[in-house]
């Protein structure tokens, strides 16, 4: 019976995909949406209105009850560089993200065990080269093809310990806050960008071999330790996610993070600190030498200062500017839910990121570099639970950090759908 259920789920997903149904990983946590759905089902709170395709005549809720949670998202970003930068430009990028969350306890009796299988398609072209900065104004660009993304198992041993292992990206568990996911720019969205610019970890949707152990002794305290494959080919999408080899030049990034989530004056808050230790040969900016170890620390804090208004700050540092493109990154922002009367589910936000560029990186391109700063103001209109439209304005100060490119003004709109 369980085999029939799984086969039915795969067939249903295929029908939806073939009919042009597509996804939305607005990286405030694409993998969490299906998990939240499963929790809602357990609490008897499943709402077909959370999906544009509804409950499929009762089939979706039956699948979730049986342990199979299909998910499918589509999102697009259309942006225009209207002033400054290198040249005016208009770009469109889109992203499909879909797969299954499998409750293996329900399906096969494997206590506390879940599995995730997902794939991604990315298409379109970014305006990043026309802006000339180190951050992309269209966060869902990168790896413009179709490929397998996640394939991992997670085991919950009790209320305190869990282990995840398989094909994953580190940002599923480390160096990221859901508040980052409202930005159209890679300056904020995703994991802390400095870690990607130096190639110490990968992020959605690039999977590598990896895993993490999580220990949560109380609701307020959480410790995580992870290890992930890293190497010069970690961003290669030409094999469509099917190259699972571990090459001689590859290494390991070990990440440790502590989270503290207290209530402050009765309001939510979150603080985390972490460190990334990467063990492999990194090419130095001088083009001659290599560095066999890269170390970076990071810290983040967010607090709800009044009802539905949150502010946050993040800082990260690496002392190895021979390989770290942005040794220092500082980001801050604010997110206000329901600022417009009658629009309780909308979010209004402001972000700013300061990225200090490495002097040795500047020497490698023959330029005196300083910093790039990105400001962003936007509003997410939650038109329906499964559909949002989000206009945004970005101002990029000193693109590329060289002083040779005029400040840029980018207008953009993000549209996301859950099917």
C-alpha positions in Angstrom: 0.0 0.0 0.0 2.8 2.3 0.8 4.5 1.7 -2.6 1.2 2.6 -4.3 1.0 5.8 -2.3 4.5 6.9 -3.3 3.9 6.0 -7.0 0.7 8.0 -6.9 2.6 11.0 -5.5 5.2 10.9 -8.2 2.5 10.6 -10.9 0.6 13.5 -9.5 3.7 15.7 -9.4 4.5 14.9 -13.0 1.0 15.9 -14.1 1.3 19.3 -12.4 4.7 19.9 -13.8 3.7 19.0 -17.3 0.8 21.5 -17.1 3.2 24.3 -16.6 2.9 24.6 -12.9 6.1 26.2 -11.4 7.8 27.3 -8.1 9.0 30.0 -5.8 12.0 29.5 -3.5 12.1 33.0 -2.1 15.1 31.9 -0.2 13.7 33.0 3.1 13.6 29.2 3.4 12.3 27.3 0.4 12.7 23.9 2.2 10.6 25.1 5.2 7.3 25.5 3.3 6.7 21.8 2.8 7.7 21.1 6.4 5.3 23.7 7.7 2.6 22.1 5.6 3.3 18.7 7.2 3.1 20.2 10.7 -0.2 21.9 9.8 -1.6 18.6 8.6 -0.7 17.0 11.9 -2.5 19.8 13.7 -5.5 19.4 11.5 -4.9 22.9 10.0 -4.3 22.1 6.3 -5.5 25.0 4.1 -5.9 24.3 0.4 -5.9 28.1 -0.1 -2.2 28.1 0.6 -1.7 26.6 -2.9 -2.8 28.0 -6.3 -3.8 24.4 -7.3 -5.7 23.7 -4.1 -6.1 20.3 -2.7 -6.3 18.4 -6.0 -9.7 17.0 -5.2 -8.5 15.8 -1.8 -5.4 14.0 -3.2 -2.8 16.5 -1.8 -4.1 16.2 1.8 -4.3 12.4 1.5 -0.7 12.3 0.3 0.5 14.5 3.2 -1.4 12.3 5.7 0.3 9.3 4.2 3.8 10.8 4.5 4.4 12.4 1.1 4.4 16.2 0.9 4.9 17.4 -2.7 5.9 21.1 -3.2 6.3 23.3 -6.2 7.2 26.9 -6.5 7.9 29.4 -9.3 9.3 32.9 -9.0 10.7 35.5 -11.3 12.6 38.8 -10.9 12.5 41.5 -13.6 15.0 44.3 -13.0 16.2 47.4 -14.9 19.4 49.4 -14.4 17.9 52.8 -15.1 20.9 55.0 -14.1 24.6 54.7 -13.5 26.5 51.5 -13.5 28.2 50.4 -16.8 25.1 50.7 -19.0 21.3 50.7 -18.9 19.8 47.2 -19.1 16.7 45.1 -18.5 16.8 41.5 -17.3 14.5 38.7 -16.5 15.3 35.6 -14.4 13.1 32.8 -13.3 13.3 29.8 -11.1 11.4 26.5 -10.7 11.9 24.5 -7.4 10.0 21.3 -6.8 10.2 18.0 -5.0 9.0 15.9 -2.2 9.3 15.8 1.6 8.9 12.2 2.7 8.0 11.1 6.2 9.7 7.7 6.3 8.1 6.9 9.6 4.7 7.0 8.0 5.8 5.3 4.8 8.1 2.6 6.1 8.0 2.7 9.9 11.5 4.3 10.2 11.1 6.2 13.4 11.9 10.0 13.3 13.3 9.8 9.7 12.6 12.1 6.8 13.9 12.4 3.3 14.0 15.3 0.9 14.3 15.1 -2.9 14.2 18.2 -5.1 15.1 19.7 -8.4 15.7 23.2 -9.8 15.4 24.9 -13.1 16.8 28.4 -13.6 16.4 30.5 -16.7 16.9 34.0 -18.0 19.7 36.6 -17.8 20.8 39.0 -15.1 21.7 42.7 -15.4 24.6 42.2 -13.0 27.3 42.8 -15.6 25.7 46.0 -16.7 25.7 47.3 -13.1 29.3 46.2 -12.5 29.1 45.4 -8.8 30.2 42.4 -6.8 26.5 41.7 -5.7 23.9 40.6 -8.2 20.7 42.7 -8.1 18.7 39.5 -9.2 19.2 37.0 -6.4 17.8 33.9 -8.2 20.4 34.1 -11.0 23.1 31.4 -11.2 23.2 27.9 -12.8 20.8 28.6 -15.7 19.8 25.0 -16.4 17.9 22.1 -14.9 19.5 19.8 -12.3 19.0 17.7 -9.2 19.3 19.7 -6.0 18.6 18.0 -2.7 18.7 14.3 -1.8 19.2 13.8 1.9 18.0 11.9 5.0 17.4 13.5 8.4 17.0 11.5 11.6 15.5 12.8 14.8 16.9 10.8 17.7 14.9 12.4 20.4 13.7 15.9 21.2 17.3 17.2 21.4 19.4 15.5 18.7 19.1 15.2 14.9 21.4 14.3 12.1 21.2 15.3 8.4 23.3 13.6 5.6 23.3 13.5 1.8 23.4 16.0 -1.1 22.7 19.4 0.6 23.9 23.0 0.7 25.3 24.5 3.9 22.9 27.4 3.8 20.0 25.1 4.7 21.2 25.2 8.3 24.0 27.8 8.6 24.8 31.5 8.2 21.3 32.7 7.2 18.2 34.3 8.6 14.7 34.2 7.1 14.8 38.0 7.2 17.5 38.0 4.5 15.0 36.3 2.1 13.0 39.4 1.3 15.9 41.1 -0.6 16.2 41.0 -4.4 20.0 41.4 -4.0 22.6 38.8 -3.2 24.1 41.4 -0.9 21.6 40.1 1.6 19.5 37.2 0.2 20.8 33.7 0.9 23.7 32.9 3.3 26.2 35.6 4.2 27.5 36.6 0.8 31.2 36.9 1.8 31.3 33.1 2.3 30.2 32.5 -1.3 32.5 35.1 -2.9 35.5 33.2 -1.4 34.0 29.8 -2.3 34.1 28.4 1.2 30.5 27.0 1.1 27.7 26.6 -1.4 24.2 27.8 -1.3 20.8 27.0 -2.8 20.6 25.5 -5.4 24.1 24.0 -5.5 24.3 20.7 -3.6 27.4 19.0 -2.4 28.1 16.0 -0.1 27.6 17.1 3.5 25.8 16.8 6.8 25.2 18.3 10.1 24.5 17.4 13.7 22.0 19.5 15.6 21.7 19.6 19.4 18.8 21.6 20.9 18.7 21.1 24.7 16.0 23.8 25.2 13.8 26.0 23.1 16.2 28.9 23.5 19.5 27.2 22.7 20.7 25.3 19.7 24.2 24.0 18.6 25.1 22.8 15.2 28.2 21.3 13.6 28.4 20.6 9.9 30.9 19.4 7.3 30.5 20.0 3.6 32.4 19.2 0.4 34.1 22.2 -1.1 36.3 22.5 -4.2 37.1 24.5 -7.4 34.2 22.9 -9.2 31.5 23.4 -6.5 29.7 25.9 -8.7 29.7 23.7 -11.8 26.2 23.1 -12.9 27.0 21.5 -16.3 26.5 18.0 -14.9 23.0 18.9 -13.8 23.6 17.9 -10.2 24.5 14.3 -11.2 28.3 14.4 -10.6 28.6 13.0 -7.1 32.4 12.5 -7.2 34.9 13.7 -4.6 38.0 14.9 -6.4 41.6 14.9 -5.2 41.5 18.8 -5.2 38.4 18.9 -3.1 38.3 19.6 0.6 36.0 20.1 3.6 34.4 23.1 5.1 33.6 22.6 8.8 31.0 25.0 10.2 30.0 25.5 13.8 27.0 27.7 14.9 25.3 28.5 18.2 21.8 30.0 18.1 20.1 31.7 21.0 16.4 32.7 20.7 15.2 34.4 23.9 12.2 36.6 24.4 13.2 40.1 25.1 10.4 42.2 26.8 8.0 39.5 25.7 9.0 39.7 22.0 10.9 37.4 19.7 14.6 37.7 19.1 17.4 35.6 17.6 21.1 35.7 17.9 23.7 33.4 16.3 27.5 33.2 16.0 29.4 30.9 13.9 32.8 30.0 12.3 33.7 28.4 9.0 36.9 26.4 8.7 37.7 25.4 5.1 40.5 22.9 4.4 41.6 22.9 0.8 43.9 24.7 -1.6 42.5 28.1 -2.4 44.2 30.1 -5.2 45.6 33.4 -3.9 44.8 36.6 -5.7 48.5 37.0 -6.7 48.0 34.1 -9.2 51.0 32.3 -7.9 50.6 31.0 -4.3 47.8 29.0 -2.7 46.3 28.9 0.8 45.4 25.6 2.3 43.1 26.9 5.1 40.5 29.6 5.2 38.8 30.8 8.4 35.8 33.2 8.8 33.6 34.2 11.7 30.2 35.7 11.6 27.5 37.0 14.0 23.8 38.0 13.6 21.2 39.5 15.9 17.6 40.3 15.3 14.9 41.7 17.7 11.3 42.6 17.4 11.2 46.2 18.8 7.4 46.6 18.6 4.5 44.6 17.2 5.6 43.0 13.9 8.6 45.3 13.4 12.0 43.6 13.4 15.5 44.9 13.0 18.7 43.0 12.5 22.4 43.4 12.1 25.1 41.0 10.8 28.9 41.2 10.6 31.5 38.7 9.3 35.3 38.9 9.1 38.2 36.9 7.7 41.8 38.1 8.2 43.0 36.3 5.0 42.6 38.9 2.3 44.9 37.0 0.0 41.8 34.7 -0.7 38.8 36.5 0.9 37.4 38.9 -1.7 35.4 40.8 1.0 37.2 40.3 4.3 34.6 42.4 6.1 30.8 42.5 5.4 28.3 44.3 7.5 24.6 44.2 6.8 21.6 45.6 8.6 17.9 46.0 8.0 14.3 46.3 9.1 11.2 44.4 8.3 7.7 45.7 9.1 4.8 43.3 8.7 1.4 44.9 8.2 2.5 48.5 8.0 -0.2 49.4 5.6 -3.7 49.3 7.3 -5.7 46.4 6.0 -2.7 44.6 4.6 -1.7 42.4 7.6 0.4 39.9 5.6 2.4 42.4 3.6 6.1 43.2 4.5 7.9 46.5 4.1 11.6 46.3 4.4 14.9 48.2 4.1 18.4 46.7 3.8 21.9 48.0 3.6 25.1 46.0 3.1 28.7 47.2 3.3 31.3 45.0 1.6 34.9 45.9 2.1 37.1 44.6 -0.7 40.5 43.0 -0.2 43.5 45.1 -1.2 45.2 42.0 -2.6 42.1 41.4 -4.8 42.5 45.0 -5.9 46.1 44.4 -6.8 45.1 41.4 -8.9 42.9 43.5 -11.1 45.2 46.5 -11.1 42.9 48.8 -9.1 42.8 50.5 -5.8 39.6 49.1 -4.2 37.6 50.2 -1.2 34.1 49.1 -0.6 30.7 48.6 -2.3 27.5 49.5 -0.5 24.0 48.4 -1.5 20.8 50.0 -0.2 17.4 48.4 -0.9 13.8 49.5 -0.1 10.9 47.4 -1.0 7.4 46.1 -0.2 6.0 42.6 -0.6 2.3 42.6 -1.4 1.0 39.2 -0.3 -1.9 39.2 -2.8 -2.9 35.7 -1.7 -1.3 33.1 0.6 0.2 31.5 -2.5 1.0 34.6 -4.5 3.1 37.7 -3.9 4.3 40.7 -5.9 7.3 42.6 -4.5 8.6 45.9 -6.1 12.0 47.0 -4.9 14.5 49.9 -5.4 18.2 49.3 -5.1 20.9 51.9 -4.9 24.4 50.5 -5.5 27.1 52.9 -4.3 30.6 52.5 -5.8 29.9 49.3 -7.9 32.9 47.0 -7.9 34.7 49.1 -5.3 37.0 50.7 -7.8 35.5 54.2 -8.1 35.5 53.8 -11.8 31.8 53.0 -12.2 29.0 55.4 -11.4 26.6 54.6 -8.6 23.7 52.6 -10.0 19.9 52.8 -9.5 18.1 49.5 -10.1 14.3 49.0 -10.2 13.0 45.5 -9.8 9.9 43.3 -9.2 9.8 39.9 -7.7 6.8 37.6 -8.3 6.4 34.3 -6.4 3.8 31.5 -6.6 3.2 28.3 -4.6 1.4 25.6 -6.5 
